[in-house]
Amino acid sequence: MVFVDPPKKGLSKGFINTLAQMGVKKVVYVSASPATLVRDIKEASKYGYHCDHITPIDLAPQKSEIKSVTLLQLK
C-alpha cells in the first residue's frame, strides 16, 4: 500500500506507471484538487487501477476547499 498526497498539479504519469510496475495493489490518494484527482484516476485506470472509494474531508470549514481521500485498487 502506498499513500500519496501530491501538490494541486497532481501525480505525474511516470509516477503512476511506476506504481503499476512495482505491483502496488492499493493506493491511498489524498487530494485538494478534484480536477487533478479525476485526471489521475483516469490515468491510473489505464494501468488496471479502479477507484474503490472516495471520502470528502472538510478540514477547514471556514474555507471552500475540501480534501478527499481516495482508495485506488489494482484489479
N, CA, C and O atoms as a MOPAC input file, in Angstrom:
PM7 MOZYME 1SCF
protein

 N      0.85100 1    -1.16600 1     0.00000 1
 C      0.00000 1     0.00000 1     0.00000 1
 C      0.90000 1     1.23200 1     0.00000 1
 O      1.90900 1     1.29400 1     0.70100 1
 N      0.49800 1     2.20800 1    -0.81000 1
 C      1.24100 1     3.46300 1    -0.89800 1
 C      0.27300 1     4.60900 1    -0.62400 1
 O     -0.85600 1     4.61200 1    -1.11400 1
 N      0.72600 1     5.57500 1     0.16100 1
 C     -0.03900 1     6.79000 1     0.42100 1
 C      0.58600 1     7.92500 1    -0.37700 1
 O      1.80200 1     8.11100 1    -0.34600 1
 N     -0.24700 1     8.69000 1    -1.09900 1
 C      0.25500 1     9.83800 1    -1.85000 1
 C     -0.58400 1    11.06400 1    -1.50900 1
 O     -1.80100 1    10.97700 1    -1.34500 1
 N      0.07900 1    12.18900 1    -1.40600 1
 C     -0.56900 1    13.48200 1    -1.15900 1
 C      0.13700 1    14.50000 1    -2.04500 1
 O      0.94000 1    15.30400 1    -1.56900 1
 N     -0.17400 1    14.45700 1    -3.35600 1
 C      0.56000 1    15.30300 1    -4.29900 1
 C      0.15000 1    16.77100 1    -4.19900 1
 O     -0.87800 1    17.09700 1    -3.60600 1
 N      0.96000 1    17.64700 1    -4.78000 1
 C      0.55200 1    19.05500 1    -4.88200 1
 C     -0.68300 1    19.15600 1    -5.77400 1
 O     -1.10200 1    18.16500 1    -6.37200 1
 N     -1.26300 1    20.34800 1    -5.86200 1
 C     -2.50300 1    20.52500 1    -6.63400 1
 C     -2.36400 1    20.14100 1    -8.10100 1
 O     -3.36400 1    19.87000 1    -8.76600 1
 N     -1.13800 1    20.11400 1    -8.61200 1
 C     -0.94900 1    19.71700 1   -10.01500 1
 C     -1.09300 1    18.20700 1   -10.21300 1
 O     -1.12500 1    17.74200 1   -11.35200 1
 N     -1.18100 1    17.43900 1    -9.13700 1
 C     -1.41900 1    16.00400 1    -9.22700 1
 C     -0.16500 1    15.18100 1    -9.43100 1
 O      0.95600 1    15.67500 1    -9.31400 1
 N     -0.38000 1    13.91600 1    -9.73900 1
 C      0.72300 1    12.97500 1    -9.94400 1
 C      1.21400 1    13.03300 1   -11.38600 1
 O      0.47600 1    13.41500 1   -12.29400 1
 N      2.45400 1    12.65400 1   -11.57400 1
 C      2.97000 1    12.55800 1   -12.94200 1
 C      2.58100 1    11.20300 1   -13.52300 1
 O      2.38200 1    10.23800 1   -12.78600 1
 N      2.47500 1    11.13800 1   -14.84400 1
 C      2.15900 1     9.87000 1   -15.49500 1
 C      3.22900 1     8.83200 1   -15.18500 1
 O      2.93800 1     7.64500 1   -15.03200 1
 N      4.46600 1     9.29600 1   -15.09500 1
 C      5.56300 1     8.38400 1   -14.78900 1
 C      5.44000 1     7.75900 1   -13.41900 1
 O      5.77900 1     6.59000 1   -13.23300 1
 N      4.95400 1     8.53200 1   -12.44900 1
 C      4.78300 1     8.00200 1   -11.09400 1
 C      3.70100 1     6.92000 1   -11.07900 1
 O      3.87000 1     5.87800 1   -10.44600 1
 N      2.59600 1     7.16800 1   -11.77400 1
 C      1.51700 1     6.18100 1   -11.83200 1
 C      2.00900 1     4.90600 1   -12.51100 1
 O      1.68900 1     3.80100 1   -12.07200 1
 N      2.77900 1     5.05900 1   -13.57300 1
 C      3.36100 1     3.90700 1   -14.26600 1
 C      4.27600 1     3.12300 1   -13.32400 1
 O      4.24900 1     1.89200 1   -13.31000 1
 N      5.07800 1     3.82800 1   -12.54500 1
 C      5.99000 1     3.17400 1   -11.60900 1
 C      5.22400 1     2.37800 1   -10.55800 1
 O      5.62000 1     1.26400 1   -10.21600 1
 N      4.12900 1     2.93900 1   -10.04200 1
 C      3.30100 1     2.20900 1    -9.07500 1
 C      2.82800 1     0.89000 1    -9.67700 1
 O      2.89100 1    -0.15700 1    -9.03200 1
 N      2.35700 1     0.95100 1   -10.91200 1
 C      1.86000 1    -0.25500 1   -11.57900 1
 C      2.98200 1    -1.25800 1   -11.80700 1
 O      2.79600 1    -2.45600 1   -11.58800 1
 N      4.14900 1    -0.77900 1   -12.24600 1
 C      5.28000 1    -1.68200 1   -12.48800 1
 C      5.74300 1    -2.35000 1   -11.19600 1
 O      6.19800 1    -3.49400 1   -11.21500 1
 N      5.62900 1    -1.64100 1   -10.07800 1
 C      6.01300 1    -2.20500 1    -8.78700 1
 C      4.95800 1    -3.17100 1    -8.24600 1
 O      5.20100 1    -3.88100 1    -7.26900 1
 N      3.79900 1    -3.19400 1    -8.88000 1
 C      2.73600 1    -4.09700 1    -8.44600 1
 C      2.02000 1    -3.63100 1    -7.19200 1
 O      1.45600 1    -4.44100 1    -6.45700 1
 N      2.04100 1    -2.32000 1    -6.94500 1
 C      1.35500 1    -1.77600 1    -5.76700 1
 C     -0.13200 1    -2.04200 1    -5.92500 1
 O     -0.74300 1    -1.59800 1    -6.89700 1
 N     -0.71900 1    -2.75900 1    -4.98100 1
 C     -2.11000 1    -3.17000 1    -5.10800 1
 C     -3.09800 1    -2.11600 1    -4.62800 1
 O     -4.21800 1    -2.04400 1    -5.13400 1
 N     -2.69700 1    -1.29500 1    -3.65300 1
 C     -3.58600 1    -0.26000 1    -3.12100 1
 C     -2.85600 1     1.07000 1    -3.03100 1
 O     -1.70400 1     1.14100 1    -2.60400 1
 N     -3.55800 1     2.13000 1    -3.44600 1
 C     -3.01600 1     3.48300 1    -3.36100 1
 C     -4.05100 1     4.33700 1    -2.63600 1
 O     -5.19900 1     4.43500 1    -3.07000 1
 N     -3.64000 1     4.95100 1    -1.53700 1
 C     -4.49000 1     5.90500 1    -0.83700 1
 C     -4.04500 1     7.28200 1    -1.30200 1
 O     -2.90700 1     7.69300 1    -1.07400 1
 N     -4.95600 1     7.98600 1    -1.95400 1
 C     -4.64700 1     9.25100 1    -2.62500 1
 C     -5.37600 1    10.38200 1    -1.90600 1
 O     -6.60700 1    10.41700 1    -1.88800 1
 N     -4.61800 1    11.30700 1    -1.31200 1
 C     -5.18400 1    12.48700 1    -0.65700 1
 C     -5.08600 1    13.63800 1    -1.64700 1
 O     -4.01400 1    13.91000 1    -2.18800 1
 N     -6.21200 1    14.31500 1    -1.88300 1
 C     -6.22600 1    15.36000 1    -2.90700 1
 C     -6.99000 1    16.59300 1    -2.44400 1
 O     -7.99800 1    16.49400 1    -1.74400 1
 N     -6.49000 1    17.75400 1    -2.84800 1
 C     -7.20100 1    19.02100 1    -2.62600 1
 C     -7.74600 1    19.56900 1    -3.93700 1
 O     -8.34500 1    20.64400 1    -3.96600 1
 N     -7.53700 1    18.83100 1    -5.01700 1
 C     -7.95700 1    19.30100 1    -6.34000 1
 C     -8.80100 1    18.23200 1    -7.03500 1
 O     -8.25900 1    17.24000 1    -7.52400 1
 N    -10.11500 1    18.42300 1    -7.08400 1
 C    -10.96000 1    17.43400 1    -7.76300 1
 C    -10.57900 1    17.22500 1    -9.22800 1
 O    -10.67000 1    16.10700 1    -9.73500 1
 N    -10.15700 1    18.27700 1    -9.90400 1
 C     -9.80900 1    18.16200 1   -11.32700 1
 C     -8.61500 1    17.23800 1   -11.54300 1
 O     -8.65700 1    16.36900 1   -12.41400 1
 N     -7.56000 1    17.41500 1   -10.76700 1
 C     -6.38800 1    16.54900 1   -10.95700 1
 C     -6.64900 1    15.14900 1   -10.40500 1
 O     -6.08200 1    14.17600 1   -10.90200 1
 N     -7.48700 1    15.03700 1    -9.40200 1
 C     -7.85000 1    13.71500 1    -8.89900 1
 C     -8.53000 1    12.90900 1   -10.00200 1
 O     -8.17200 1    11.75500 1   -10.24100 1
 N     -9.50300 1    13.50800 1   -10.66700 1
 C    -10.20500 1    12.82300 1   -11.75600 1
 C     -9.22700 1    12.46100 1   -12.87300 1
 O     -9.26800 1    11.35000 1   -13.40000 1
 N     -8.35300 1    13.39600 1   -13.23200 1
 C     -7.35800 1    13.12600 1   -14.27900 1
 C     -6.47400 1    11.94500 1   -13.88900 1
 O     -6.20600 1    11.06700 1   -14.71000 1
 N     -6.01700 1    11.92600 1   -12.62500 1
 C     -5.12600 1    10.85100 1   -12.17900 1
 C     -5.85100 1     9.51000 1   -12.06000 1
 O     -5.25400 1     8.46400 1   -12.31300 1
 N     -7.12800 1     9.52800 1   -11.67900 1
 C     -7.90200 1     8.28500 1   -11.63700 1
 C     -8.02800 1     7.71800 1   -13.05300 1
 O     -7.88200 1     6.51200 1   -13.25200 1
 N     -8.29500 1     8.57400 1   -14.02800 1
 C     -8.39400 1     8.12600 1   -15.42200 1
 C     -7.06700 1     7.53600 1   -15.88800 1
 O     -7.04100 1     6.49400 1   -16.54100 1
 N     -5.96800 1     8.20400 1   -15.55100 1
 C     -4.64300 1     7.70100 1   -15.94400 1
 C     -4.34700 1     6.37200 1   -15.25500 1
 O     -3.84200 1     5.44500 1   -15.88900 1
 N     -4.65500 1     6.27400 1   -13.96600 1
 C     -4.40200 1     5.03600 1   -13.22500 1
 C     -5.23900 1     3.87700 1   -13.76500 1
 O     -4.80900 1     2.72500 1   -13.72200 1
 N     -6.42600 1     4.18200 1   -14.27000 1
 C     -7.28200 1     3.11900 1   -14.81500 1
 C     -6.64000 1     2.46700 1   -16.03700 1
 O     -6.92500 1     1.30700 1   -16.33500 1
 N     -5.79100 1     3.18500 1   -16.73900 1
 C     -5.07900 1     2.62600 1   -17.89200 1
 C     -4.11300 1     1.52500 1   -17.46500 1
 O     -3.73700 1     0.67400 1   -18.27000 1
 N     -3.71300 1     1.54700 1   -16.19000 1
 C     -2.77300 1     0.56200 1   -15.65500 1
 C     -3.47700 1    -0.49500 1   -14.81000 1
 O     -2.82300 1    -1.28500 1   -14.12800 1
 N     -4.81100 1    -0.51100 1   -14.85500 1
 C     -5.55800 1    -1.55200 1   -14.14200 1
 C     -6.07500 1    -1.16600 1   -12.77300 1
 O     -6.61000 1    -2.01600 1   -12.06100 1
 N     -5.93200 1     0.09500 1   -12.38200 1
 C     -6.46000 1     0.53400 1   -11.08800 1
 C     -7.91600 1     0.96500 1   -11.24300 1
 O     -8.31400 1     1.49300 1   -12.28100 1
 N     -8.69400 1     0.73300 1   -10.20200 1
 C    -10.06000 1     1.25200 1   -10.18500 1
 C    -10.28400 1     2.01000 1    -8.87900 1
 O     -9.66900 1     1.72300 1    -7.85200 1
 N    -11.17000 1     2.96900 1    -8.95300 1
 C    -11.48900 1     3.79400 1    -7.79300 1
 C    -12.48300 1     3.02600 1    -6.93500 1
 O    -13.61900 1     2.79000 1    -7.34500 1
 N    -12.05100 1     2.64100 1    -5.75100 1
 C    -12.89000 1     1.84400 1    -4.87100 1
 C    -13.75200 1     2.71000 1    -3.95500 1
 O    -14.88600 1     2.35300 1    -3.63700 1
 N    -13.20300 1     3.85300 1    -3.53200 1
 C    -13.92600 1     4.66700 1    -2.54800 1
 C    -13.33300 1     6.08000 1    -2.51000 1
 O    -12.11800 1     6.25500 1    -2.59300 1
 N    -14.20800 1     7.08400 1    -2.38400 1
 C    -13.76700 1     8.46700 1    -2.19600 1
 C    -14.50100 1     9.02700 1    -0.98300 1
 O    -15.72400 1     8.92700 1    -0.88200 1
 N    -13.74000 1     9.61700 1    -0.06400 1
 C    -14.32500 1    10.24300 1     1.11700 1
 C    -13.92700 1    11.71000 1     1.15700 1
 O    -12.73600 1    12.01200 1     1.22800 1
 N    -14.88700 1    12.63300 1     1.11400 1
 C    -14.56000 1    14.06000 1     1.25300 1
 C    -14.28600 1    14.39600 1     2.71800 1
 O    -14.92800 1    13.86100 1     3.62200 1
 N    -13.32700 1    15.28700 1     2.93400 1
 C    -12.97500 1    15.70700 1     4.29400 1
 C    -12.85900 1    17.22500 1     4.31200 1
 O    -12.09000 1    17.81100 1     3.55000 1
 N    -13.62800 1    17.85000 1     5.18700 1
 C    -13.61800 1    19.30900 1     5.33000 1
 C    -12.73400 1    19.67000 1     6.52200 1
 O    -13.20700 1    19.71400 1     7.65800 1
 N    -11.45800 1    19.92700 1     6.26500 1
 C    -10.50000 1    20.23900 1     7.32500 1
 C    -10.57300 1    21.69400 1     7.77800 1
 O    -10.13900 1    22.03100 1     8.88000 1
 N    -11.11600 1    22.54000 1     6.93400 1
 C    -11.20200 1    23.96700 1     7.25100 1
 C    -12.59200 1    24.46500 1     6.86300 1
 O    -12.76400 1    24.99600 1     5.76600 1
 N    -13.59000 1    24.30600 1     7.74100 1
 C    -14.96900 1    24.65900 1     7.39500 1
 C    -15.16000 1    26.11900 1     6.97900 1
 O    -16.12300 1    26.44400 1     6.28400 1
 N    -14.25500 1    26.98900 1     7.39600 1
 C    -14.38200 1    28.41000 1     7.04900 1
 C    -13.90800 1    28.70100 1     5.61800 1
 O    -14.07800 1    29.81600 1     5.12300 1
 N    -13.31400 1    27.70100 1     4.95600 1
 C    -12.83300 1    27.86000 1     3.58000 1
 C    -13.65600 1    26.98600 1     2.64300 1
 O    -14.37200 1    26.08900 1     3.08700 1
 N    -13.55000 1    27.25000 1     1.36700 1
 C    -14.30900 1    26.46700 1     0.39100 1
 C    -13.57200 1    25.19800 1    -0.06000 1
 O    -14.13200 1    24.39100 1    -0.80200 1
 N    -12.33800 1    25.02100 1     0.37700 1
 C    -11.55100 1    23.86500 1    -0.04500 1
 C    -11.93600 1    22.61600 1     0.74300 1
 O    -12.02100 1    22.63600 1     1.97100 1
 N    -12.16600 1    21.53500 1     0.00800 1
 C    -12.44500 1    20.24100 1     0.63300 1
 C    -11.44300 1    19.24500 1     0.08600 1
 O    -11.27700 1    19.12200 1    -1.12700 1
 N    -10.78600 1    18.54500 1     0.96700 1
 C     -9.86100 1    17.49400 1     0.54100 1
 C    -10.65000 1    16.20500 1     0.38600 1
 O    -11.77000 1    16.08300 1     0.88100 1
 N    -10.05700 1    15.25600 1    -0.30000 1
 C    -10.67400 1    13.94800 1    -0.41600 1
 C     -9.61300 1    12.87600 1    -0.22600 1
 O     -8.43600 1    13.07400 1    -0.53000 1
 N    -10.05400 1    11.75500 1     0.27500 1
 C     -9.18900 1    10.59100 1     0.41600 1
 C     -9.80300 1     9.49500 1    -0.46300 1
 O    -10.96000 1     9.11100 1    -0.29100 1
 N     -9.00700 1     9.01100 1    -1.39400 1
 C     -9.48600 1     8.06200 1    -2.39000 1
 C     -8.67400 1     6.77300 1    -2.29700 1
 O     -7.45400 1     6.80500 1    -2.13600 1
 N     -9.36400 1     5.64500 1    -2.40000 1
 C     -8.68600 1     4.35800 1    -2.45400 1
 C     -8.72400 1     3.83500 1    -3.87600 1
 O     -9.79300 1     3.60200 1    -4.43900 1
 N     -7.54400 1     3.65500 1    -4.45000 1
 C     -7.41000 1     3.03300 1    -5.77000 1
 C     -6.87400 1     1.62200 1    -5.55600 1
 O     -5.92800 1     1.41600 1    -4.79600 1
 N     -7.47900 1     0.66400 1    -6.22700 1
 C     -7.02900 1    -0.73100 1    -6.09500 1
 C     -6.71000 1    -1.30600 1    -7.46100 1
 O     -7.39600 1    -1.04100 1    -8.44800 1
 N     -5.65400 1    -2.09600 1    -7.49200 1
 C     -5.27200 1    -2.78200 1    -8.72600 1
 C     -6.22200 1    -3.93800 1    -8.93300 1
 O     -6.44400 1    -4.74100 1    -8.02600 1
 N     -6.78700 1    -4.02400 1   -10.13000 1
 C     -7.75200 1    -5.10100 1   -10.43600 1
 C     -7.06400 1    -6.43000 1   -10.50000 1
 O     -7.71100 1    -7.44900 1   -10.74400 1

